[in-house]
Amino acid sequence: MATVTTKLTINSSSALSDTLSLSLTNTLTVTNPAEMSRISILHSGPTELAAASTGAHYAYIKNISSTNSKPVNIYTAGAEDFGQIATGEFAWIPVKVNVGIEVQAVDETVVVEYAIFKKA
């Protein structure tokens, strides 16, 4: 077993009528090995990052493309579109059992960095 520590911090003095300051930390238990990679994804069809058979997992996805500013759509392996990240944005997704993750570039090839951590 291994652990991954996640931290979410949200701060703003202008988004709401009051100052916003939120900080959450959690230590997650995962199994080895973790999968991490950088890949080019196409706009012509989805690229699978984790198959539905992966089991319950955490998915980290970041749009790191530096050659364009096109977004990346995030889907379940069942083709359910549920998210989009622009260049420089990322997503941390707790994924339930029997649900895979796919990504697809909008309009042109985009580079993404991703990691899959299997839940223990």
DODREN-455788 format. One record per residue (C-alpha): residue in one letter; chain; x, y, z. Coordinates in pm, whole numbers. Layout:
BEGIN
+----+----+--------+--------+--------+
| aa | ch |     xx |     yy |     zz |
+----+----+--------+--------+--------+
|  a |  A |      X |      Y |      Z |
...
+----+----+--------+--------+--------+
This chain:
BEGIN
+----+----+--------+--------+--------+
| aa | ch |     xx |     yy |     zz |
+----+----+--------+--------+--------+
|  m |  A |      0 |      0 |      0 |
|  a |  A |     99 |    357 |    -64 |
|  t |  A |    -48 |    696 |     18 |
|  v |  A |   -115 |   1008 |   -185 |
|  t |  A |   -178 |   1337 |     -9 |
|  t |  A |   -411 |   1581 |   -181 |
|  k |  A |   -462 |   1945 |    -93 |
|  l |  A |   -724 |   2186 |   -221 |
|  t |  A |   -683 |   2557 |   -152 |
|  i |  A |   -929 |   2818 |   -272 |
|  n |  A |   -871 |   3184 |   -187 |
|  s |  A |  -1037 |   3500 |   -316 |
|  s |  A |  -1102 |   3848 |   -188 |
|  s |  A |  -1323 |   3952 |   -478 |
|  a |  A |  -1531 |   3652 |   -597 |
|  l |  A |  -1784 |   3680 |   -314 |
|  s |  A |  -1907 |   3953 |    -82 |
|  d |  A |  -1684 |   3805 |    193 |
|  t |  A |  -1324 |   3686 |    168 |
|  l |  A |  -1305 |   3321 |     67 |
|  s |  A |  -1041 |   3101 |    228 |
|  l |  A |  -1080 |   2726 |    203 |
|  s |  A |   -805 |   2470 |    259 |
|  l |  A |   -862 |   2093 |    269 |
|  t |  A |   -605 |   1812 |    296 |
|  n |  A |   -665 |   1440 |    269 |
|  t |  A |   -438 |   1135 |    270 |
|  l |  A |   -560 |    864 |     35 |
|  t |  A |   -456 |    498 |     42 |
|  v |  A |   -370 |    359 |   -300 |
|  t |  A |   -211 |     44 |   -438 |
|  n |  A |    109 |     18 |   -639 |
|  p |  A |    189 |     75 |   -915 |
|  a |  A |     60 |    417 |  -1009 |
|  e |  A |     53 |    507 |  -1377 |
|  m |  A |    183 |    847 |  -1489 |
|  s |  A |    248 |    978 |  -1838 |
|  r |  A |    240 |   1270 |  -2082 |
|  i |  A |     64 |   1203 |  -2410 |
|  s |  A |    -62 |   1382 |  -2718 |
|  i |  A |   -435 |   1337 |  -2761 |
|  l |  A |   -623 |   1381 |  -3084 |
|  h |  A |   -945 |   1563 |  -3163 |
|  s |  A |  -1062 |   1289 |  -3401 |
|  g |  A |  -1158 |   1045 |  -3124 |
|  p |  A |  -1124 |    978 |  -2751 |
|  t |  A |   -805 |    849 |  -2588 |
|  e |  A |   -853 |    605 |  -2300 |
|  l |  A |   -654 |    686 |  -1986 |
|  a |  A |   -807 |    418 |  -1761 |
|  a |  A |  -1023 |    126 |  -1872 |
|  a |  A |  -1351 |     47 |  -1696 |
|  s |  A |  -1179 |   -269 |  -1568 |
|  t |  A |   -924 |    -56 |  -1376 |
|  g |  A |  -1151 |    -62 |  -1071 |
|  a |  A |  -1206 |    233 |   -841 |
|  h |  A |   -931 |    490 |   -887 |
|  y |  A |   -828 |    854 |   -869 |
|  a |  A |   -749 |   1029 |  -1197 |
|  y |  A |   -531 |   1340 |  -1227 |
|  i |  A |   -545 |   1510 |  -1568 |
|  k |  A |   -372 |   1837 |  -1668 |
|  n |  A |   -381 |   2014 |  -2004 |
|  i |  A |    -14 |   2110 |  -2050 |
|  s |  A |    -23 |   2192 |  -2420 |
|  s |  A |    199 |   2491 |  -2492 |
|  t |  A |    140 |   2514 |  -2866 |
|  n |  A |   -227 |   2609 |  -2852 |
|  s |  A |   -501 |   2703 |  -2611 |
|  k |  A |   -755 |   2437 |  -2702 |
|  p |  A |   -954 |   2264 |  -2426 |
|  v |  A |   -972 |   1894 |  -2349 |
|  n |  A |  -1303 |   1716 |  -2291 |
|  i |  A |  -1322 |   1450 |  -2019 |
|  y |  A |  -1553 |   1150 |  -2060 |
|  t |  A |  -1636 |    828 |  -1885 |
|  a |  A |  -1542 |    519 |  -2088 |
|  g |  A |  -1917 |    496 |  -2158 |
|  a |  A |  -1895 |    824 |  -2355 |
|  e |  A |  -2059 |   1041 |  -2085 |
|  d |  A |  -1914 |   1391 |  -2129 |
|  f |  A |  -1872 |   1550 |  -1785 |
|  g |  A |  -1584 |   1794 |  -1786 |
|  q |  A |  -1350 |   2018 |  -1980 |
|  i |  A |  -1009 |   2165 |  -1893 |
|  a |  A |   -840 |   2456 |  -2071 |
|  t |  A |   -464 |   2493 |  -2114 |
|  g |  A |   -302 |   2501 |  -1770 |
|  e |  A |   -610 |   2366 |  -1592 |
|  f |  A |   -630 |   2029 |  -1418 |
|  a |  A |   -883 |   1789 |  -1274 |
|  w |  A |   -866 |   1547 |   -980 |
|  i |  A |  -1142 |   1290 |  -1018 |
|  p |  A |  -1240 |   1011 |   -777 |
|  v |  A |  -1367 |    742 |  -1015 |
|  k |  A |  -1597 |    462 |   -902 |
|  v |  A |  -1566 |     91 |   -988 |
|  n |  A |  -1632 |     -9 |  -1352 |
|  v |  A |  -1602 |    346 |  -1488 |
|  g |  A |  -1310 |    430 |  -1714 |
|  i |  A |  -1177 |    773 |  -1812 |
|  e |  A |  -1123 |    907 |  -2163 |
|  v |  A |  -1009 |   1246 |  -2294 |
|  q |  A |  -1045 |   1413 |  -2631 |
|  a |  A |   -893 |   1734 |  -2763 |
|  v |  A |  -1116 |   2001 |  -2912 |
|  d |  A |  -1019 |   2101 |  -3270 |
|  e |  A |   -649 |   2003 |  -3264 |
|  t |  A |   -392 |   1780 |  -3091 |
|  v |  A |   -323 |   1870 |  -2726 |
|  v |  A |    -66 |   1739 |  -2475 |
|  v |  A |   -194 |   1617 |  -2139 |
|  e |  A |    -22 |   1492 |  -1828 |
|  y |  A |   -212 |   1229 |  -1632 |
|  a |  A |   -183 |    987 |  -1343 |
|  i |  A |   -403 |    697 |  -1237 |
|  f |  A |   -393 |    587 |   -872 |
|  k |  A |   -588 |    271 |   -789 |
|  k |  A |   -791 |    297 |   -469 |
|  a |  A |   -691 |     47 |   -200 |
+----+----+--------+--------+--------+
